[in-house]
Amino acid sequence: MIHLGCSGFPVPATRYLKEFRAVEVADTMLGVPGPALIRRWRREAPEGFLFTALAPKEVSADGFKPSAAGQAAWEAFLPVVRDLDARAIIVTSAPEMTASKLHRPAVRAFFESLAQERSLPPLVWEAPASWELRDAEATVKDLAVVVARDPLRHPPIAKGALGCFRLPGPAGFKSRYEDPALEAAAATIRASRCDEMLVALCNVDMYADAKRLRKLLDA
């Protein structure tokens, strides 16, 4: 099953929730949405709607180096995850973080520490675009962590219970996908062999691009 949506609400939530069946809640990357707002999203979402949530930026700041700010942000984030009944937690990385002997152990230590927390939904990690897929997967090998892929840069997912594709824009956030690029992305997603796939558009034209990608996947 493919769960396609946007990273954040590119149009008013009331409208979005009528048009899509999934969303990657982006508010959580910068702060904690109020309980009333979360209740409204849950109330207005149709049955079967899927929420995921972006982890606070503080947890991956400075190459995943542990900090009091990161711990506080994480603790404030977890109640939101529970209130949303989030299907997954998406952890992103600063673009400048390299696949070095300094950063790779820090990433692994972060995810190892989460193994001690109970009742967490699946964890998805998006490595910086500069990382090779093999390096990202080796960093979290044998941990319960899904490595997010870009369908234009990475091959289809061969197997798994849960997979994730994030589309950041062909040339960064401010770029849009032309038809050939979306067709190639759709082909990669369709060729993947996962029980569930999370697919999130993350670029400035995510709303229009997500609707176009949905048509290609439904064809």
Steps between C-alpha positions, in 0.01 A plus 500: 500500500627846409427794731559817298493852638687821566745609764285750683168648390564698178134608497260544795478175694121477457546495123805274503336237718224464241745448213774276638520194723832574672711789626843540648442750782780756466398737781669263744842572351490856631272476804209327664154542344232583753271220622194672354662509156590132517147411609362696205724318253397166645132596498502625140713219359304222328508147632827330416692826458870458579714747693877494531702764688834671446731483800616832651800651325681524834552123521716492186668837550879499507525157342268325749718606791300449825382823661259622763308690232467186289380292794244762604368532145470122468310466827257774392461331160400153622154595636419648160602174333263312727214747452537476123530121515787556259589208274868599501748756629709663226847615607678730255862614498678828439619514136855581605540184712757278329528122503812527714646293783374776729139513389419137424556377858296795632207410275517138608523592868189717466289223352639244742388721788144501363489121513456535877180703461177306500206531266675708234366471147747399227797732453593635157832676444574723203876533458641811328496491120880484495499156665513181299203275570731216603667723761166604648374143514827376652481768769170366635553136408318257732302784658125539453546803277371553145730704278301742285577507130466751217336315209706698248833420668448156649381161372168340592468343843549126461303387805376600843195561711536879473682721252524874453559730204541875548509732199689821592479658154722415202726798571407579859196628686422784258487275191204316350487161333454487125296214355798276406639523853166413660457211257843367601414543868173316455679214325744462790221507757288247309800267465559494875394197700383618842184422689461874564668800340500855632542753219534870584549796268717763670557772239340839456251365242427191707122537480480504121781249459341258747173506307683433175702217655181349641350482153809322370493248783129439455530449125 
